[in-house]
Structures are given as structure tokens and as C-alpha cells.
Amino acid sequence: MVKSDQEVRALAKRIVFHIDVNSAFLSWTSVQRVKEGKSDLRLVPAVISGDPDKRTSVVLAKSVPAKKYDIKTGEPLSMALRKCPNLLTAPPDFKLYSKYSRQFMDICREYTPCLEKFSIDECFLDMSGMEQVYPDIIATAYEIKNRIKKELGFTVNVGIGSNKLLAKTASDFEKPDKVHTLFSNEIERKMWPLPVRDLLFLGKASAQKLEKLYIKTIGDLAHADINTLKATVGNKAGEQMHNFANGIDDSSVDDSPREVKSYGHSITVEENVTDRNTANRLLLSLTDAAASRMRADGLMAYNISVTIRDNHFKNRSHQRRLDSPTDITQDIYSVVKSLFAELWNTKTPLRLLGVSLSDLTRDSGEQLSLFGSSAENSDKKHKVDAAVDAIRNKFGDSTILLGSTMNTKRPKKK
């Protein structure tokens, strides 16, 4: 039962919201499908996954009806299909997900300037001291939830607490489309009966160690001897999990933008790469994907690195620092090919290839000394990249594929 606003104000000097999109990837894909006149995957057993014909595909997200078949996120798609032969599948669309993520967080920012993006589908809002603006904090939580549903077409859960730990724990209570509270006087009733593995940031290995000590619930952990905990999982971890089990968390809602350190893409191939042409085709796709993302953020890179993993799972990498930064796909790819030639002798089959762009700057610098091209030629390359980016932004990533990437898939981000 959600408390009244007066009760909430009396229980906490700090007020923190945690807002979490329900089954984000599946919800966002479903919203787009409905707009296109297709079926709503949220209403039937369905998952977001890789290609059903590929044995390496896994379940990335699932609908509520799919849960009835005991389908689990992260399990092989082949296993999910055995559990539910009529399971519908749809591929992920990370560009679409980024768009809906921005839209839902834009709505949240209308209610407080202090928002921390926790992941693509969840954020914290610090609502402390907002009594004059929002006199009824519970009503405000419902307003945010209902606006997102009405304006964007998907549902969220809102957790309210006196710190980030309690707010996030509350948002994980009954789903979907709910508002929950978790304050100090509710911990014993709402949080302590939960399995210890449900405690925020508690890893699987730590949970197994605690269960060997007969610590089965969060309440057991809250009452456990702290010295025993420290001896079992380490001083720092033991103290933190004991504090968390008692609802203690003094971390602030961090609204400072997180600086991007690098842009990287990698791909794990289903069949070993044994020839240079195939490898170069994949490397061009990786370079194109990373450079496109970097340009979208208005950045350029000084440092380019290439990583490979052979069929014995041995990793190797080479990197090169440029005299001047660049964001031109063709120029970056020239360096990538050179680095790859230094790394690989073609004798050892490859399982993974990766490209990373780092040491970023907004200063365009001068690229002529490195690539030996005229200013006019560099300008032409920029215009080509800009045209490709613009068409992809409007019509999708697969609209234009560079000549050597026609038979490759868009790779994974890092």
C-alpha cells in the first residue's frame, strides 16, 4: 500500500525516485511495431533476441506472457523455443532504444534538475526539497508514470525511498506500471523477507557464500555478525552489504554527465576467420560503426586500437596514436588495416575482432600530415561520412552499408 504524502514527508528528509522501464527492449520494440500496424509483443509470449537461425542467439528481453513458460533473460534462444514453440521473436534495435530512452528521461527532467542516468532504461531523481513545487510527492510519482505511459506508449515502475538503495529496491516490487515506497519503517516488512540474492549489488558468488552461512534472506544478513561477514567476503564488501541490508546508503544522486572515454565495437564470429579479405571486411564494418557513433557526439579520436582473439582464446592488441585527431571513417580504417597487418599472420584462425577509438577531443586539428591528403580531399571525405550518417539517421542503420561490409551484420557496441 502506497503511503500518504504526509507520511512520506515525515519519514524522510531526502526523497529519491527510481524510475525503471518495464521490459524496456521488448516494450520499446512493441511500441514501434504498434505504430507500424503490427502486433503488440507485450500481449503474447515473445522475446527480443538475435537471429533464430543462429545457435548463439540468446534472449535479451521477454514479455510477461513468456514468463509463464519459465523463459529467462540470457538463456539460449533455442532453449526458449523448446519451452514455447510458438514464441515470437524480434531483433533488437539499439538506435530505437536510445531514442525512447532519451524521451522518457526528458519527461523525468521536467520534474527535477537532479537526474542520474543509471542505465539506458532507468534513472534516479532527487526530489528532496521540492515540497513547494510538488506538495504531494506520491501524486507526482503517479503523474510521471502516467505521462510516460500516455505520451510514449510504455510503462514504468516508480520506487520512492529516502536513498537510492531503497528507491531502487522499491521499484523492483510488483510490476508492471506500479508506484511503491520503501522507507525506514517499512524495511522489516517489505525488504527483509526477500531472498538475500535480491539485495542490490550482491553478486551470485557472494550470495552463495552467505547461504553457506545460513543467511538466506536480507533480514538474516541485516542481523548477521559483521565480523563474520568481513571474514567471509572481505572487509569492504562485508561492511557494505551489512549497511545495505539495513537500508543504509549515503550515495548522492549524481547528475553530472558521464564523460565518454572511447567508442568501440567488436564482433565474435560463428565460424573462424581464416583469410584477410574476410577479416578486413569485418574490420571496416567495426570501424564504420564506431566512427559513426563518435561523429554523432561531435568528437574525434587521437588513438586507434585493434584487438583480436584467436581460436585458442588468446587476445592480442595493437594501438597507434595519431599526430592529429580524426573522425573520418576511411582514414581510421587505413590505420586499422595497418595495425591488423602487424597483429595477424593469417596462420591462426580468429574468433573475435575489435576496433576502439579513444583519446577523444572536440578540437578538429589538422589531418594532412598523417594521411597526406589535400584539404579538399578531406572535405570530400567528411561530406561522404555526413551524408551516410544523415541517411542512416532517417532510414535506419542498414540503409547504407559500405562496399566491403555488404555481407556482415552491424557489430556490438562496447
N, C-alpha and C positions, 0 to 999 in steps of 0.2 A: 504493500500500500504506500503510495506517494504521500509524503508529509505536506502539511500546510506551509505556506511561506513563512509565517511567524515562527513555526517550529524550526525550520531550516536556519533562519537568521540567528536564532538563539543558540543553535548547536555549533555554529562555525563562524569564525571571523573571516576565514578565507572561503570563497565559493569557486569551485572548479567544475567545469563541464568537460566530459569526454564524449565526443560525438563520433560514432562509428557507423559506416555504411554497411547495411545488411547484405551479405554475399555480394560484395562490390562488383567483381568482374562479371558474374552472371547477371546481376541487376543491370549494370550499365549496358551489356550486350543486349539484354532483353528490351530495355527502353528504346534502343536504336532499332531493334527488329520491329517493335510495335509501330514506330514511326514509319517504317517501310512497309507496313501492312502484313508483317509476318507474325507467326505465333509467339506468345509470351512464354519464354522458357521457365519463368518462375512458377508457372502453374502446372508443370508436368515434370516427370523425372528427367533431368537434364544436367549437363556438366559443361564447363569450359575446359578444353583440353587441346592437345596437339592433334596431328593427323591420325584418325582412327586406324589407318592402314600401316602406321609405323609402330613397331613393338615397343619403342622407347617412350611413347606418349604417356603423360600422367595427368591426373585430374587436378586442375588448378582451382576450380570452384564448383559448387554443386547447389542445386535447388533444394528447397525444403522437402518436396515430394521425393527427391532422390535419397534423402536421409533415411527414409523408410526401408530402403534396400541395403542399409548399412554401407553405403558408398562413402569413402573417406577421401578428403583432400590429400593429395600427394601419392595416392596409390596408383599403380599402373592402370591405364585406361582399359586394357584387356581384361583385368580383374573386375573392374566396374561393369563392363559389358556382360560378363558371365553372371554377375549378380542381377542385372537388369537388361535383358537382351533388347528391349525396346527403348533403351536410354538414348535421348537425343544429345548430340554433341555440337559444339560450336567453337571455332578457333578464337584465341584471344586477339584483341585489338588494342594495343597499348597506347596508341595515339588517341583513340576514342576515350580510353580510361583517363588519360591525362586531362582531356577536355572536361569531362564530368567532375573530376577531382577539383579542378580549378573553380568550376561553377559552384560546387557545394561549399567550398571553403570561402568563396566570395560572399555567399549569403551569411556564413558564420562571422565573417569580419565586420558585418554591419552592426553586430551586437557588442563587440569589444575590440579595441585595438591590439589586445594582447592575445594572439593566437599562435600556438605552436603546432606545426605540421608534424605529426608523429609518423605517418606513413601516407601512401597515396590515398588511402580510404579512411583515415581517422585523424582527429586533431583534438587538442586541448584548448579550452577557452578559460581565461582567468576573469571571472565575473565579480571579483572582490571589489567592494566599494562602489558598486553600481546601483545602490538602492534608490537613489534619486531618479535615475534613468529608467530602471526596471524594478518597480516596487514589489512585484510578485515574481520571484525568481523561478518558481515552478511553472507558472503560466508562460514565462519566457522560454523555458525549455520546450514546452509543447508547441509554442509558436514557431521556434526554429525547426523542430521536427516536422511540423505540418507544412511549413513553407517549402521545405526541401521536397517533400512528397508531392505537393501541388504543382510547384514550378518546374521541378526537374524530373519527376516521374518515378523516383525510387525512394525507399525508406531508410531511416537511420534509427539507431538507438542512442539515447542520451543518458549518460550516467552523471549524477551530481554528488559531489563529496567535498570534504574540507581540504583535500590534497589530490594530487594526480593519481596516486595509487588507488585511493578509494573511489574516485570518479571512474577510472578505467575498469576496476573490478565491478562496479555497479552497472556499467554499460554492457557487461557480458552476462548479466542475468537474463531472464526470459526474453527471447527475440521472436519475431521482428517488430519494428515500429513501436517501441516502448520507451518510457521515461522511468528511471529508477534512481533512488537515493541510497547512499551508504555513508552514514555519519558515525561518530564515535559510539553513540549509544545503540547503534544497530549492528556493530561488528560481531558481537557474540551471537546474535540471532541469524544474521544474513551471511556472514563471511566464515566464521569458524567451523560451521558444519561442512564446508566444501572440501573436496579432496586436496591434499597438500600440493599435488601437481598443478592445481589451478592457480596457485599463488603467482603473481606477476613476476616475471624474470627468473622463475625457478626452472632450471633445466632438468631434462629427463634423468641425467646421471645423478644429480643432487637429490631428486625425488626418490630414486631407487635407494640411495644411501640412507635417507631419512626413514623410508619404510622398513629398512632392516633394523632401525631403532624403535620400531613400532609407532612411528609418527605417521599416522595415516591421514589426518585432517589438518587444516590450517590452525584449528584450535589446539590440537596436540602440539603443533610447532610453537604456537604463542606461549604455551606453558612449559616448554622444554627447557632444560638446563642449558644456559647459553655457553658454558664452558664445554659441555659435551658437543654442542653444535660446532663450536670452533675447532675442536679436536677432529671432528668428522669431515667438515667441508672447508676448513681454513678460517682464520680469524676474521677477515673482512667479509667473506661470504656468510659466515655464521652470524655475525652481528647484523648484517643487512637483512637476511631472511627472518631473523627473530623480530627486528623492527617492523618489517613489512607485515608479518603475521599479526602484529599488534596494531596495525593501521598507522604506523609512524612513517612519514615521508615528508621531508622538508625541501624537496627539489622544487624549483620555481618553474612556471610556465615560460619557456624561452621563446620569445617572439623574434629573435634576431635571425635574419636569413642565413641559411646554411650555405657556405661557400662551396661551389663545385670545384673539386680538385683535379678531376680528369674525366675524359669521355672514352669509354672502352666498350668494345663488342668482342665476343668470342663465339665460336661455334664448335660443338662436338659432333663429329661426323659419324654416321651409322656404319659406313664402310671406310676402311683405312684409305687415306690419301697416299698414293704412291708415285704420282707424276707431278711435275712442276706446273703444267698448264692448269690442272685442276686446283692446285694449291693457290696459284695466282688469281684464279677466278674467284675463289673464296675470299682471298685477302682484299680484292677490290671491293667486294660486297661489304666486308667488315669496315674498310676504310671509308667507303661512301656513307655507311650508316652513322659512324662516329663523327665524321666531319659535318654531316647534315645537322645532327643534334647540336654540335658546337656552334655552328653558324647561327642556328635558331636563337641561341643565347647571346649572340654578338661577341663571341670570343675567338681567339686564335691560339695556336699552340707553338711553343718552342721545342717541346720534347716529343719524340715519336718512338714507340717501342713495339716490338713484335714478340709474341710468345708462342711456342709450340710444345705439344706433348706427344711423345711417340707411343708406339703400341706396348711399350713396357712401362708406361705411365711416368716417364721421366720428363720433367719440364726443363725447358731452356728458353732464355730470352736475350735479346739484344736491344739496345736503345741508342738513339742519336739526338744530340741537341743541335738545333738549327742556329745559324747566326742571326736570323730574323724570323719572327713568327709567321705562320701561315694558316689559312683556313681553306685553301684550295684543294679539292679532292685529288685532282690529277697530280699536283706537286707532292702531296702527302703520300700518295700511292707510289710515286717514284722512289721515295725513301723506304717505304715499307718493302718493296721488292728487293731493294739493295740489302736491307737488314736480313730479310728472309734468305737471300742467297748466301749470306755469311753463316746463317744458322744451320741450314739443311743441305745434306749431301745427296739426297734422293734415295739413299740406301735403306733408311729406316722408315717404315710406314708411320704416318701421323694420325693421331686420334683427335687432336684439338689444335685450332689456330686462333690467335687473338691479336687485336690491334688496340693500342691505347694512346691517347693524346693527352699530354699533361703540360705542366708549367705554363699555365694559361694567362693571357693578357688581353686587354681591350685595345692596346696600342697596336696599330696595324703594322708599324715598322716598314722595312724595305726588304723585298724578297729577291731582288735582282741578282745579288751576289751569289746566292745559293743555287738558283735554278737557271741562271744565265738567260732569262727571257726578257724581252723588252717590256716596258710599262704598258704598251698597247696590248701585247700578248697576255700579260697578267690580267688586264682589264677584261679581255675577252673570256678568260677562264672564270673570272668572278661572275660575269654575266651568265655564262652557261650554268654555273652552280646555282645562281639565284633563280634562273628560270626553272630548273629542275625542282628546286625546293618549293617554289610557288605552286607548280602543278601538283606536286605530291601533297602539299598542304590542303589543296582544294579537292583533289580527287582520290587521295589515298597513296600509301607507300608503294604499292605495286604498279601504279600507273606508268612510271618510267623506271626501267632497270638499265643500268649501264651495260654497254655491249658485252662485256665479259661475264656478266652476272645473270644472264637470262635463265640459267638452269639451277640457280641457287635460291635458298629461302632467306628472308630477312633474318639476320642473326640476333642473338640475345644481347641485351644491354648489361653493362656492369656498373 
